[in-house]
Amino acid sequence: MPDSPEYVPPKVWTWNKPSGGRFASINRPIAGSTHDKELPIGRHPLQLYSLGTPNGVKVTVMLEELLALGHAGAEYDAWLIRINDGDQFGSGFVAVNPNSKIPALMDRSGPTPVRVFESGAILMYLAEKFGAFLPAQGAARAECLSWLFWQMGSAPYLGGGFGHFYAYAPIKIEYAIDRFAMETKRQLDVLDRRLAENEYLGGKDYTIADMAVWPWYGGLVKGWQYGAAEFLAVQDYKNVQRWADAIYSRPAAKRGRMVNRVQGEPSMQLHERHDASDFETKTQDKLAPAS
Ligand SMILES: N[C@@H](CCC(=O)N[C@@H](CS)C(=O)NCC(=O)O)C(=O)O
């Protein structure tokens, strides 16, 4: 457990006790692998190593959308990386993402495999590879990328800031919760104003910007994150609600949200995805009784 609010930091910080809280078992101050473990490789061109958190869902939504558009080259194997068990510190995973965080992608479609890490980089890579969900040039491309990078900079305040101190920290610190609730509500207002005048974040078209923002802020206003819907009065963000519902009504977004998901309704959990038919036959409600 951390010390009381009167804690006085020492001159030099040292890693001399567990940090407490939900992620105490995986938090550490050094990078690199902790153990040797090769990653599995499936039969498809794209190999995704991930978990169904908001950062992971961005990529599975994109892959399912690409497949729905008819891009057969976007067929993928989605392997489960259990971050609470430390899978992200295995040598194989670290070779794909030296930052030890999901999602991580290996594109094995060409003669030399290409690794891509960071969800924003993965979305851009896929959008450029398939020529989809990212305007090719000009103002529309600039707007899409602006919102994509807005997400990369903003979501850590929501997840690492608000979510951590409201839901996961071992003690409730009013200062921290106030600071990050304020910023989270400001961010929701930024989105709400944008979506009051535009159907999607980039403008009239659905793009990778929406796919990046939806799992975080769409999930928040739908009450899927941190049990904080009432606390943040998410019903007030009417345009964000409208946009979140519109994306959730897309079959590909629904499927993307199921992949590598390990909590919630068993019929919505597809731990690994290796074939389009897995959504019908391998969700946890179908597998669990047999296992
Ligand atoms: N900026 C990264 C963030 C990725 C990230 O934070 N992933 C989390 C899960 S949502 C993770 O793998 N955490 C494991 C750890 O911190 O050890 C991205 O967008 O890909």
The ligand as an ORCA input file, in Angstrom:
! r2SCAN-3c Opt
* xyz 0 1
  N      -0.078      3.901    -26.351
  C      -0.301      2.478    -26.391
  C      -0.918      2.045    -25.091
  C      -1.043      0.551    -24.999
  C      -1.397      0.106    -23.590
  O      -1.373      0.884    -22.641
  N      -1.735     -1.185    -23.450
  C      -2.032     -1.726    -22.145
  C      -3.388     -2.414    -22.151
  S      -4.679     -1.326    -22.591
  C      -1.005     -2.772    -21.772
  O      -0.630     -3.586    -22.594
  N      -0.547     -2.794    -20.528
  C       0.387     -3.767    -20.059
  C       1.444     -3.187    -19.167
  O       1.415     -1.967    -18.910
  O       2.300     -3.942    -18.716
  C      -1.169      2.123    -27.593
  O      -2.013      2.952    -27.954
  O      -0.989      1.051    -28.177
*
